[in-house]
Amino acid sequence: MNALVRQDACRGCGSCSILCPDVFRVEEGTAKVMTVQVAPSFVASCCAAAGKCPAHAIVLGKAQAVMLAGRQNDKPYWVAL
């Protein structure tokens, strides 16, 4: 599974880094993904982090299924295929 954080949506609350610190961390007010490819042992906690994200900024998907779709109003937007 792959993970990414939509930087345009992230509020930097840090809930993802608390629930899944091996995948997410907060730097300069927004969450960052430490590794795009989520190890099987972290999938459950990564899914929990995505489910608890108040901004719905975490996108999870199969390898090659998460991609940058384009820009709208000068902000990137992402799709999970």
DABEL-V210480 format. One line per field, one symbol per residue. psi: psi as a letter, one per 30 degrees, with the letter a starting at -180 (. if undefined). burial: + if it has 24 or more other ideal C-beta (glycine too) atoms within 12 Angstrom, else -. A space follows every 50 residues. Layout:
psi->???
burial->???
This chain:
psi->klklkjfffkfgfgeefeeiffeklkkhglkkkfkejkkefgeeeeeeee ffjffhfkkkllkgfklkfakkhgkkllkj.
burial->+++++++--+--+++++-++--++++---++++----+---+--++--++ --+---++++-----+-----------+---
